[in-house]
Amino acid sequence: MGDLYVPLDHARGGVAAQIASGLRDAIRGGRLAPGCRLPATRDLAVDLGVSRGVVVEAYEQLVAEGFLVSRVGSGTQVAPAAARLPAPIPVRPFAPGGPPAAAGEVGGPDYEHRATSPDLSRFPRERWLASIRYALTTVPSDALDYGDPGGVPELREELAGYLRRVRAADVDPDNLVIVGGVALGLSLVLHVLARERADGLALAVEDPTSHRQVPLLRRAGARLMPVPVDDQGLDVAGLWERPARAVLVTPAHQYPTGVVLSPGRRAALVEWAQATGAFVLEDDYDAEFRFDRDPVGCLQGLAPDQVILSGSVSKALAPGLRLGWLVAPAGLAAAVRRARSELDLGSPVIEQYALAHFLRTGGYDKHLRQMRREYRRRRDALVGALAEHLPEIHVRGIQAGLHAYLDLPDGWDEVRVARLARECGMAAEPVAPMRFAPGRPALAVGFARLPAHRAEEAVLGIKVRMSGQNID
Ligand SMILES: Cc1ncc(COP(=O)(O)O)c(C=O)c1O
């Protein structure tokens, strides 16, 4: 085919979405007729001055929507009935760049995709639709009223069973509260714990930590006390030196370093909590994704009176569902439920019934099994490509999760390397904004959205760009 005009505003961000939108318009307006062959992704990428991965993403989106068909050997074509497809709901592209952190604070700009974002093109739409349909056709009308702010009983029961089976948690459905993700769960529990103290709650946090959580923790009344993380996870001995009343940890897969809390440290953490009466807030954000062995059970199962477990479907399904859970000792769970009733009266009910059905019918387990295999392939491909083409970069942490932690050689500018990596289609974030104390340059890089066959090209893209500029 001849030239293809696709209007693009590089400064606006969301370039893949802009390309998809331009192609959709061309198909609807008849400029691209059914059966018409599209340029190879490589050629269109060159024409538009973008990386090939961005064009691949746009094509994949339109294949998923039914506008394009892609066959091995015959490239990508406009689908026969494409012009008659309904208009998709317009979605504004993510705008990169958020409010900067205040001087001297952990925080920083927001990027297009988080390093921990799952591959949202793999969201199990058909099976989720079946669960939503089931919920809508079976749930009695009264169940759509204001309900228990702690969540619908059917979902609490399903989740309690799931967490006992998969995370070795010690859960009674009465002590499980449905929340809008780990973020809201932590907010609520901290509000409750901080309410009793005039000067807020002294909360130990891992250093480095998830910088996006920091404003949330402070807003909920926490005074943060950073404690270093090393290759065994949180330095638990450091807790004894601080007057912390609670600690927030990611034991199964520390964010961002990717290390697992060692057995000795797990025992020491529980001992500290029991001796001091402090709470451990366990952020179990991506624990289902362990690739080299079965995941370690959650800490909450070891000390249910001391540990508050929080998790969500954000990594397994999609963050946009805003569905998660909190498991806490009975008194605290009741207080969190009350706090939720005073805040916004609970989570959307139909989605809760749908998730209960999805869990009960095995859809969740099946999706996790498929994605675990896929993410493992993607991680292996990225790690392999780095070892071959950029051996000076060291991958730290266990084989798990949706992101890898890359130690860069001393003197490298992590902000610039992250920008180059993003230009090559990787969700890469510099680690400096996640640190309280300075450390060596590093990146958190998401591999969940980088198909295995594109990993080498992406890594080579970084290498080529780096050789074109001085990055330290
Ligand atoms: C370490 C960590 N904890 C928690 C969350 C938030 O999860 P949720 O979507 O369940 O609020 C994220 C999200 O990126 C995360 O990276």
The ligand as an ORCA input file, in Angstrom:
! r2SCAN-3c Opt
* xyz 0 1
  C       4.165     -2.287     45.886
  C       2.751     -1.960     45.523
  N       1.809     -2.059     46.467
  C       0.536     -1.741     46.201
  C       0.148     -1.275     44.959
  C      -1.263     -0.796     44.744
  O      -2.099     -1.775     44.446
  P      -3.660     -1.568     44.347
  O      -3.969     -1.341     42.906
  O      -4.183     -2.846     44.863
  O      -4.079     -0.397     45.170
  C       1.077     -1.185     43.941
  C       0.672     -0.712     42.609
  O       1.396     -0.485     41.708
  C       2.414     -1.534     44.242
  O       3.368     -1.437     43.299
*
